Amino acid sequence: VLAKPVVLPTLFEMLDQMTQGLKPVLLVADDADFLSVLHTALEESSYAWLEVTSLSEALTALEERAPLVVVLDQYVNGVTLGESVLAIKRVSPGVALILCEGESNNGDQKQTEPPPALIYATLHKPFPPGKLIDMLESILER
């Protein structure tokens, strides 16, 4: 049991012990319902994962844990997808990015779209959890 506020290095150490050093999938989202869907898919497939709810936490996790894959929600705490992708790729250029997009009411989203070359794949919400697992398997087998 961790006391709040959670200290990321302590959490990372505990995750290392639990996953025997496996590099987890990094989930970056602030929507509880969406995270629940991701959790179910990852639990059933035995992937290790680390969840963060802000871009700053994601960047710290990338530096500390070096995950092979980032699953990134469309908007996290108001930060656009384009901004998030560019920041993540600055910290970890080789990480595979799976973007999760839904319908947008944001008229200026086109201005912040990430360059396609930086993205491994895009999932359009709602998507079956098995589709995410198939993508993870494809990435991790490379």
N, C-alpha and C positions, 0 to 999 in steps of 0.2 A: 504494500500500500504506500502510495506516494502522498506526501503532504503538499497542499497547494500553497504557493504557486509551484508548479513542477519545474525543476531545474533540468534543462535539456540534456546536459552531459550525464546526469544521473539516470535519466530515462534511457539514454542511448546505451549506457553500461548494462542496465537491466535487460534491455532488448537483446544485446549481444549474448548475454547468458542464456536467455530464453531461446534464441534462434541459432545458437552455436556459431555466431559470427556470420551468418548468412546476410547478404546485402538485401535489405527489404525493398519492397515497392513503396515509393513515397506517394501518399495520397494528399492532395492539396485541395481542400474544399471547406466551405463554411456552412453548407446546407445539411442538416442532420438527417433528413430523409434520404438524400442522395448518398451520404456516407453509409447509411444503414444498408443500402443496396450493395455498395462496394464491399462492405464488411462480410456480408453473406456470401458473396462470390469468392472472396479471398479465403474465408474460413473453410469453405467446402473444398477448396483446391489446395489447401495447406501452404499457401504462400505467406511469407512473413511480410508485414507491412508496418509502416509508421505513418501516422496521420497528423497533419498540421492544418491549422485553420487560417493562416495568413501567409502572405508572401515572405515576410521577414523570417518567420519560423521555417519556411521551406528553404530559404537560402542558407540558414544555419544548419539545417538537417543535411543539405547537399554537401556542405563543407565537412561536417562531422562524420556522416555515414556513407557518403558516396554511393547512393543507390544506383542501380542500373536503369531503373524505369521510374518516371514520374507520371502519375495520373492527375491531370490538372482540370479542375472545374472551370467553366466559362468565366465567371466573375467570382473573385474571392475578396470579400470585404471592399467591394467597389473598385478593385484594380482590374483593368481590362485584360483580356487574354493576351493581346499583343505585348503589353507591358510586362506581364508575368513571364511569357516565353522568353523575351529578350533578357530579362534579369536572370532567369534560370540558366540560360545558355551562356551568359557571361561567367557565371560561377562554375558551371559544369558542362562544358561544350559537348562532351560525348554522351550525355545522358539521353536515353530514348524518351520522347514525350508523347503521351497519349492524351489528346485533348477531348474533353467532354462538353459538347455544345448543345444548347437548347434553343428554342425560339427566342429571339431578342426583340425588345421594344426600343433598344438604344439606337437612335438614328445615326450616331457617329461611330458605330462599331467598325464599319468598313475602314475608317482611318487608322484603327489600331489593330487590324488583323495581322497576325504574325506571318513572316515569310514561310511559305510551304516547305522550303528546304530544311527548316529547323524542326519539323514535326514528323514523328514516325507514323502516326495515324490519328484519325478523328472519329470519335463515336458521337452519334446524334441521339440525344435523349428523347424519349426513353429507349434504352437498349437492353437486350437480354444479357444478364450477367455472364453467360457463357461466352459471349462475344469478347468481353474483356479478357477472360481467361485464355481464349484462343490467341489473342494478341500478345499477352504476356508470354505464353509458351513460344510463340514465334520469335519474339525478341530475345528471350533467354537461351534459345537454341542456337542463335547466331554465333 
